[in-house]
Amino acid sequence: MDNSSAHSRQDEASLTSRRRRGWKTIQLPEELLNRVDDIVERPELGYTSRSEFIKEAVRLRVEALESQLREKERKR
């Protein structure tokens, strides 16, 4: 087996492993990512990585939208 085949199999195995863990890759505009980096670089805000910040931001937004939907459904 040549070297490129070995790398290709390793890449495929790594991708399969990530899929099993439930992780996905997303793309963000560079300007938005720069704003996230500015926040993460400030230790007093308590974030240690982009990933940590983005996961929390998305979770909070999803929870807020779900709460709004529940409220609308209760009023019906």
C-alpha positions as CSV (number, residue, x, y, z in Angstrom):
1,M,0.0,0.0,0.0
2,D,1.4,3.4,-1.0
3,N,1.6,6.3,1.4
4,S,-1.3,8.2,-0.1
5,S,-3.6,5.2,0.3
6,A,-2.6,5.0,4.0
7,H,-3.3,8.7,4.5
8,S,-6.6,8.4,2.7
9,R,-7.7,5.5,4.9
10,Q,-6.6,7.4,8.0
11,D,-8.6,10.5,6.9
12,E,-11.7,8.3,6.2
13,A,-11.4,6.6,9.6
14,S,-11.0,10.0,11.3
15,L,-14.1,11.4,9.5
16,T,-16.1,8.2,10.4
17,S,-15.0,8.6,14.1
18,R,-16.1,12.2,14.2
19,R,-19.5,11.3,12.7
20,R,-20.1,8.7,15.3
21,R,-19.4,11.2,18.1
22,G,-22.0,13.5,16.6
23,W,-19.8,16.4,15.8
24,K,-20.4,18.5,12.7
25,T,-18.3,21.2,11.0
26,I,-19.9,24.6,10.3
27,Q,-18.7,27.7,8.4
28,L,-18.9,31.2,9.8
29,P,-18.1,34.5,8.2
30,E,-14.5,35.6,9.1
31,E,-15.8,38.8,10.6
32,L,-18.0,37.0,13.0
33,L,-15.3,34.5,13.9
34,N,-13.0,37.5,14.6
35,R,-15.6,38.8,17.0
36,V,-15.8,35.5,18.7
37,D,-12.0,35.4,19.0
38,D,-12.0,38.8,20.6
39,I,-14.4,37.5,23.3
40,V,-12.5,34.3,23.9
41,E,-9.2,36.2,24.3
42,R,-10.6,38.0,27.4
43,P,-10.1,35.7,30.3
44,E,-12.5,37.6,32.5
45,L,-15.4,36.4,30.3
46,G,-14.6,32.8,31.1
47,Y,-14.3,31.2,27.7
48,T,-11.3,29.0,26.9
49,S,-12.0,28.3,23.2
50,R,-14.0,29.2,20.2
51,S,-15.8,25.9,20.4
52,E,-16.8,26.4,24.0
53,F,-18.2,29.9,23.2
54,I,-20.0,28.9,20.0
55,K,-21.6,25.8,21.7
56,E,-22.9,27.9,24.5
57,A,-24.2,30.7,22.1
58,V,-26.0,28.2,19.9
59,R,-27.5,26.4,22.9
60,L,-28.8,29.6,24.5
61,R,-30.3,30.7,21.2
62,V,-32.0,27.4,20.7
63,E,-33.4,27.4,24.2
64,A,-34.7,31.0,23.8
65,L,-36.5,30.1,20.5
66,E,-37.9,26.9,22.0
67,S,-39.2,28.9,25.0
68,Q,-40.9,31.4,22.6
69,L,-42.5,28.6,20.7
70,R,-43.8,27.0,23.9
71,E,-45.2,30.4,25.0
72,K,-47.0,30.8,21.6
73,E,-48.5,27.3,21.9
74,R,-49.8,28.0,25.4
75,K,-51.6,31.1,24.2
76,R,-53.6,29.2,21.6
